[in-house]
Amino acid sequence: MALHAPVLVLKDSLKRESGAKVHHANIQAAKAVADIVRTTLGPRAMLKMLLDASGGIVVTNDGNAILREIDIAHPAAKSMIELSRTQDEEVGDGTTSVIVLAGEMLHVAETFVEKNYHPTVICRAYTRALEDALAVLDKIAMPVDVNDRVAMLGLVKSSIGTKFTGQFGDLIADLAIDATTTAGVDLGQGMREVDIKKYIKVEKIPGGQLEDSRVLKGVMFNKDVVAPGKMRRKIVNPRIILLDCPVEYKKGENQTNAELMKEEDWQLLLELEEEYIKNLCAQILKFKPDLVVTEKGLSDLAIHYLSKAGVSAIRRLRKTDNNRIAKACGAVIVNRPEELQESDVGTRAGLFEVKKIGDEFFSFIIDCKDPKACTVLLRGASKDVLNEVERNLQDAMSVARNILKNPKLLPGGGASELTVSATLKQKSSSVEGVEKWPYEAAALAFEAIPRTLLQNCGLNVIRTMTQLQGKHANGENPWVGIDGRTGDIVDMKERKIWDSYSVKAQTFKTAIESACMLLRIDDIVSGIKKKQAPGGGAPKQPQIETEGDADTEQMIPE
C-alpha cells in the first residue's frame, strides 16, 4: 500500500489553468498587445493619446512609451510589454516592430498547437529559422563609413521618419549625430562607445521654436551663482574647480553639547569656525579659480571669501551634472579641498555664462575644447511637444550610437524582412521531419512587418504584397521594399531608407526567443487569495490534510 505524506493545500488561493487552454490564452493576449501598437508602425503611423496615472496626457507613437502606460493583468501580455522595454534599453529603436513580430510568430504557431504539435518542436523550428535569418542579414548588410556625415544623416533620418519629428526634416537627425559624435569615446579598432544616459543631457525649455534647438559644445544646468550681485555671471576661459564636499563648518553628528564657562569662550568658538572656513577657502583660492562648483552646501562666510577674491560659485549641483562638467572641461571632482592639485583644475572651457531663459536662470559652460559630454537644448511650443521630441531624439541618438558601435546598414521599408522570408521559404524544402511546417510558418511571419506598413499607408495590401513577394522570390534585388510615405515599391538604396543592423538583429532575436518562451508555458498557477466578502470574517488558515482526505478529494481544482 502506498503511503501518502500530509499534503499542504492552500484552499481558495490556488487557481490553475493548463495545457491547450493556456497556449490559446497566451497567444490571444500577445496578439492583443501587438494590435495595440500595430497602427503606430511606419511613417504614416497613427498617434496614441494616453492618460497616465497622474492624470497627465501623453501623445506618442513610440511603442515602448505606449505600452509602459498600459495596465494589463494577463501575465503573458505583461511579458510582451517587457519586450519593448528590453528593446528600448538594448538598442533604443524597433520597439513597435519587436511586438508586432512576436505577436505574428505566436499567431502562426496557434495552428500547430491546435493540431497537437509539441511546443518543443515548434521552438526548435523557430530557433533554426532565427539562425538562418541572422545569416541572411549578415549577407545583405552593407558597411558604412561613420565619418561620412551624409550617410549617417540618411540612416538616422530614416529611423525617425516614422516618428512625430519626421516632419522637421534633418533637425533631429543633426542633433542626434552631433551629440553622439561629441560624447563618443574611442575603444580602438574603429569602435566607439557612447554613453547616452550619463554624458548626454537633454534639457527641455518650453518656449521659442523647435528650430532654436541645438547641441552645446559643453553643458548647461538650471542653477545661478550663489551671490548674483557680487559674483561674475560671464567669464571667458574660466578655471573651474569641482568639489564633492561642503564648504561650511562641520556640525556635530547628533546632539553636541558644549559647556562655556566664560563669555569670551563663545567668541573663541565662533573664531574657530571662521578660521576653519577661511582655511578651506584659502586652499581653494591658492589655485586661482574663476568658478567653484560644489555638490554640497556653501556657508555665507565662504561665499564672502570667494566673492571677495572675484570667484563665482555654484552650490548643490546634482552628481550627474557635476560628472558631465568634469567630462566637458577636463576637471577632476575633488573630495577634500586640501587634496587639490593643479591637474584637477578644468581649463578646457571657453566660456562660463549665466543666462535667463523664460523665468529661470541657466548656467552654461560652453565652447569647450574636445568635450566628452554635452547638453542638447530643446525648445518647443509646449511640454507635450517637447516630451515627444525628446523621445524621438533618444531613439535617434540610440541609432547613431548603434552605427558607431557596429557600422553596418540594412534596407528598411520591410525589404530585410521580405528577403529573410523569401530565403527561409526556399530553405524550408531542405528541412526534414515535422519541423518543416513551423519553419515555413516562421518564414511567413516575417512578412508581418511589410504587411503592417502597407496597411498603415492605406494601400491594397494583397496586390502590393504579391508584387513584393514576386520581386524577392527570384532574389534579384534584396533592397526592394516599400516607401512608407508614398506606398511605392522602390529600391531602398535610391530613397535612402535604411535600418541599423544592430536594431534589426536585436528585433529578430527578441521576438523569436520570447515567442518560444511563451509557447513553452503550459500552466498558469496564480497564488492570489480571493477577496473576502464584506463581513465575511477572518480568512481561513491553510489546512494540512491527512492521508485519508488526500485520496478522496481533488488537490487542485481545474
Solvent accessible surface area in square Angstrom, and as a share of the most:
residue,aa,sasa,rsa
1,M,205,0.91
2,A,79,0.61
3,L,151,0.75
4,H,83,0.37
5,A,74,0.58
6,P,97,0.61
7,V,50,0.29
8,L,113,0.56
9,V,19,0.11
10,L,71,0.35
11,K,85,0.36
12,D,89,0.46
13,S,6,0.04
14,L,53,0.26
15,K,137,0.58
16,R,75,0.27
17,E,71,0.32
18,S,39,0.25
19,G,31,0.30
20,A,70,0.54
21,K,150,0.64
22,V,0,0.00
23,H,14,0.06
24,H,90,0.40
25,A,32,0.25
26,N,2,0.01
27,I,2,0.01
28,Q,73,0.32
29,A,14,0.11
30,A,0,0.00
31,K,43,0.18
32,A,56,0.44
33,V,1,0.00
34,A,0,0.00
35,D,81,0.42
36,I,54,0.28
37,V,0,0.00
38,R,49,0.18
39,T,54,0.31
40,T,6,0.03
41,L,18,0.09
42,G,3,0.03
43,P,33,0.21
44,R,120,0.44
45,A,18,0.14
46,M,117,0.52
47,L,84,0.42
48,K,53,0.22
49,M,139,0.62
50,L,27,0.14
51,L,133,0.66
52,D,40,0.21
53,A,115,0.89
54,S,106,0.68
55,G,52,0.50
56,G,30,0.29
57,I,81,0.41
58,V,21,0.12
59,V,44,0.25
60,T,0,0.00
61,N,10,0.05
62,D,9,0.05
63,G,1,0.01
64,N,7,0.04
65,A,1,0.01
66,I,1,0.00
67,L,1,0.00
68,R,137,0.50
69,E,63,0.28
70,I,47,0.24
71,D,143,0.74
72,I,38,0.20
73,A,93,0.72
74,H,55,0.24
75,P,73,0.46
76,A,3,0.03
77,A,3,0.02
78,K,105,0.45
79,S,29,0.19
80,M,0,0.00
81,I,27,0.14
82,E,79,0.35
83,L,17,0.09
84,S,0,0.00
85,R,115,0.42
86,T,60,0.35
87,Q,0,0.00
88,D,44,0.23
89,E,114,0.51
90,E,99,0.45
91,V,11,0.06
92,G,3,0.03
93,D,19,0.10
94,G,12,0.12
95,T,6,0.04
96,T,12,0.07
97,S,20,0.13
98,V,0,0.00
99,I,0,0.00
100,V,0,0.00
101,L,0,0.00
102,A,0,0.00
103,G,1,0.01
104,E,15,0.07
105,M,0,0.00
106,L,0,0.00
107,H,81,0.36
108,V,26,0.15
109,A,0,0.00
110,E,19,0.08
111,T,66,0.38
112,F,20,0.08
113,V,15,0.09
114,E,121,0.54
115,K,135,0.57
116,N,136,0.70
117,Y,46,0.17
118,H,115,0.52
119,P,22,0.14
120,T,49,0.29
121,V,28,0.16
122,I,0,0.00
123,C,2,0.01
124,R,126,0.46
125,A,0,0.00
126,Y,0,0.00
127,T,64,0.37
128,R,102,0.37
129,A,0,0.00
130,L,14,0.07
131,E,109,0.49
132,D,28,0.14
133,A,0,0.00
134,L,36,0.18
135,A,55,0.42
136,V,11,0.07
137,L,0,0.00
138,D,76,0.39
139,K,170,0.72
140,I,20,0.10
141,A,18,0.14
142,M,59,0.26
143,P,108,0.68
144,V,19,0.11
145,D,84,0.44
146,V,35,0.20
147,N,131,0.67
148,D,60,0.31
149,R,103,0.38
150,V,104,0.60
151,A,14,0.11
152,M,3,0.01
153,L,32,0.16
154,G,11,0.10
155,L,2,0.01
156,V,0,0.00
157,K,80,0.34
158,S,25,0.16
159,S,13,0.08
160,I,1,0.01
161,G,10,0.10
162,T,40,0.23
163,K,27,0.11
164,F,52,0.22
165,T,0,0.00
166,G,17,0.17
167,Q,125,0.56
168,F,67,0.28
169,G,31,0.30
170,D,58,0.30
171,L,36,0.18
172,I,0,0.00
173,A,0,0.00
174,D,46,0.24
175,L,9,0.05
176,A,0,0.00
177,I,4,0.02
178,D,52,0.27
179,A,0,0.00
180,T,0,0.00
181,T,58,0.34
182,T,30,0.17
183,A,1,0.00
184,G,0,0.00
185,V,61,0.35
186,D,102,0.53
187,L,108,0.54
188,G,40,0.38
189,Q,185,0.82
190,G,64,0.61
191,M,82,0.37
192,R,50,0.18
193,E,61,0.27
194,V,2,0.01
195,D,58,0.30
196,I,13,0.07
197,K,178,0.76
198,K,114,0.48
199,Y,39,0.15
200,I,7,0.03
201,K,45,0.19
202,V,17,0.10
203,E,25,0.11
204,K,75,0.32
205,I,11,0.06
206,P,66,0.41
207,G,27,0.26
208,G,50,0.48
209,Q,119,0.53
210,L,14,0.07
211,E,109,0.49
212,D,68,0.35
213,S,8,0.05
214,R,100,0.37
215,V,30,0.17
216,L,8,0.04
217,K,118,0.50
218,G,0,0.00
219,V,3,0.02
220,M,3,0.01
221,F,3,0.01
222,N,73,0.38
223,K,66,0.28
224,D,34,0.18
225,V,5,0.03
226,V,31,0.18
227,A,16,0.12
228,P,66,0.42
229,G,82,0.79
230,K,150,0.63
231,M,10,0.05
232,R,108,0.40
233,R,79,0.29
234,K,119,0.50
235,I,7,0.04
236,V,101,0.58
237,N,100,0.51
238,P,1,0.01
239,R,63,0.23
240,I,0,0.00
241,I,1,0.00
242,L,0,0.00
243,L,0,0.00
244,D,33,0.17
245,C,17,0.10
246,P,56,0.35
247,V,0,0.00
248,E,44,0.20
249,Y,83,0.32
250,K,150,0.64
251,K,162,0.69
252,G,42,0.40
253,E,170,0.76
254,N,137,0.70
255,Q,176,0.78
256,T,103,0.60
257,N,144,0.74
258,A,68,0.53
259,E,158,0.71
260,L,71,0.35
261,M,167,0.74
262,K,124,0.52
263,E,150,0.67
264,E,110,0.49
265,D,40,0.21
266,W,132,0.46
267,Q,100,0.44
268,L,104,0.52
269,L,62,0.31
270,L,66,0.33
271,E,89,0.40
272,L,101,0.50
273,E,57,0.26
274,E,83,0.37
275,E,91,0.41
276,Y,75,0.28
277,I,10,0.05
278,K,101,0.43
279,N,77,0.40
280,L,14,0.07
281,C,2,0.01
282,A,56,0.43
283,Q,55,0.24
284,I,0,0.00
285,L,46,0.23
286,K,139,0.59
287,F,33,0.14
288,K,156,0.66
289,P,7,0.04
290,D,31,0.16
291,L,0,0.00
292,V,0,0.00
293,V,0,0.00
294,T,0,0.00
295,E,24,0.11
296,K,88,0.37
297,G,5,0.04
298,L,5,0.02
299,S,23,0.15
300,D,118,0.61
301,L,50,0.25
302,A,0,0.00
303,I,18,0.09
304,H,85,0.38
305,Y,43,0.16
306,L,0,0.00
307,S,18,0.12
308,K,154,0.65
309,A,56,0.44
310,G,35,0.34
311,V,3,0.02
312,S,0,0.00
313,A,0,0.00
314,I,0,0.00
315,R,74,0.27
316,R,139,0.51
317,L,8,0.04
318,R,161,0.59
319,K,102,0.43
320,T,73,0.42
321,D,10,0.05
322,N,0,0.00
323,N,48,0.24
324,R,13,0.05
325,I,0,0.00
326,A,17,0.13
327,K,71,0.30
328,A,0,0.00
329,C,0,0.00
330,G,27,0.26
331,A,8,0.06
332,V,77,0.44
333,I,40,0.20
334,V,10,0.06
335,N,92,0.47
336,R,130,0.48
337,P,9,0.05
338,E,89,0.40
339,E,93,0.42
340,L,13,0.06
341,Q,110,0.49
342,E,98,0.44
343,S,83,0.53
344,D,16,0.08
345,V,8,0.05
346,G,0,0.00
347,T,70,0.41
348,R,85,0.31
349,A,2,0.01
350,G,17,0.16
351,L,27,0.13
352,F,0,0.00
353,E,32,0.15
354,V,15,0.08
355,K,74,0.31
356,K,125,0.53
357,I,27,0.14
358,G,63,0.61
359,D,132,0.68
360,E,89,0.40
361,F,67,0.28
362,F,10,0.04
363,S,0,0.00
364,F,1,0.00
365,I,0,0.00
366,I,23,0.12
367,D,83,0.43
368,C,3,0.02
369,K,139,0.59
370,D,94,0.49
371,P,6,0.04
372,K,57,0.24
373,A,0,0.00
374,C,0,0.00
375,T,0,0.00
376,V,0,0.00
377,L,4,0.02
378,L,0,0.00
379,R,43,0.16
380,G,1,0.01
381,A,88,0.68
382,S,47,0.30
383,K,144,0.61
384,D,67,0.35
385,V,44,0.25
386,L,2,0.01
387,N,54,0.28
388,E,6,0.03
389,V,0,0.00
390,E,40,0.18
391,R,44,0.16
392,N,0,0.00
393,L,0,0.00
394,Q,63,0.28
395,D,7,0.03
396,A,0,0.00
397,M,0,0.00
398,S,10,0.06
399,V,2,0.01
400,A,0,0.00
401,R,38,0.14
402,N,5,0.03
403,I,0,0.00
404,L,4,0.02
405,K,84,0.35
406,N,48,0.25
407,P,41,0.26
408,K,60,0.25
409,L,1,0.01
410,L,0,0.00
411,P,0,0.00
412,G,2,0.02
413,G,15,0.14
414,G,4,0.04
415,A,0,0.00
416,S,0,0.00
417,E,3,0.01
418,L,3,0.02
419,T,15,0.09
420,V,0,0.00
421,S,1,0.00
422,A,15,0.12
423,T,31,0.18
424,L,0,0.00
425,K,68,0.29
426,Q,110,0.49
427,K,82,0.35
428,S,3,0.02
429,S,87,0.56
430,S,81,0.52
431,V,7,0.04
432,E,151,0.68
433,G,60,0.58
434,V,86,0.49
435,E,29,0.13
436,K,48,0.20
437,W,126,0.44
438,P,0,0.00
439,Y,1,0.00
440,E,58,0.26
441,A,10,0.08
442,A,0,0.00
443,A,0,0.00
444,L,87,0.43
445,A,0,0.00
446,F,0,0.00
447,E,8,0.03
448,A,0,0.00
449,I,10,0.05
450,P,0,0.00
451,R,71,0.26
452,T,2,0.01
453,L,16,0.08
454,L,0,0.00
455,Q,89,0.40
456,N,28,0.15
457,C,31,0.19
458,G,67,0.64
459,L,64,0.32
460,N,80,0.41
461,V,32,0.18
462,I,143,0.72
463,R,161,0.59
464,T,14,0.08
465,M,12,0.05
466,T,84,0.49
467,Q,99,0.44
468,L,0,0.00
469,Q,60,0.27
470,G,42,0.40
471,K,81,0.34
472,H,7,0.03
473,A,57,0.44
474,N,104,0.53
475,G,52,0.50
476,E,119,0.54
477,N,42,0.21
478,P,38,0.24
479,W,16,0.06
480,V,15,0.08
481,G,0,0.00
482,I,1,0.00
483,D,11,0.06
484,G,6,0.06
485,R,116,0.42
486,T,81,0.47
487,G,9,0.08
488,D,62,0.32
489,I,45,0.23
490,V,25,0.14
491,D,33,0.17
492,M,0,0.00
493,K,93,0.39
494,E,139,0.62
495,R,103,0.38
496,K,97,0.41
497,I,35,0.18
498,W,21,0.07
499,D,32,0.17
500,S,3,0.02
501,Y,25,0.10
502,S,22,0.14
503,V,13,0.07
504,K,18,0.07
505,A,8,0.06
506,Q,38,0.17
507,T,5,0.03
508,F,0,0.00
509,K,80,0.34
510,T,14,0.08
511,A,0,0.00
512,I,1,0.01
513,E,103,0.46
514,S,9,0.06
515,A,0,0.00
516,C,13,0.08
517,M,99,0.44
518,L,3,0.01
519,L,2,0.01
520,R,140,0.51
521,I,56,0.28
522,D,81,0.42
523,D,51,0.26
524,I,39,0.20
525,V,78,0.45
526,S,38,0.24
527,G,58,0.56
528,I,139,0.71
529,K,118,0.50
530,K,145,0.62
531,K,196,0.83
532,Q,96,0.43
533,A,69,0.53
534,P,138,0.87
535,G,87,0.84
536,G,47,0.46
537,G,56,0.54
538,A,91,0.71
539,P,75,0.47
540,K,152,0.65
541,Q,143,0.63
542,P,64,0.40
543,Q,87,0.39
544,I,123,0.63
545,E,13,0.06
546,T,85,0.50
547,E,63,0.28
548,G,48,0.47
549,D,67,0.35
550,A,10,0.07
551,D,96,0.50
552,T,120,0.70
553,E,81,0.36
554,Q,122,0.54
555,M,73,0.32
556,I,58,0.29
557,P,81,0.51
558,E,154,0.69
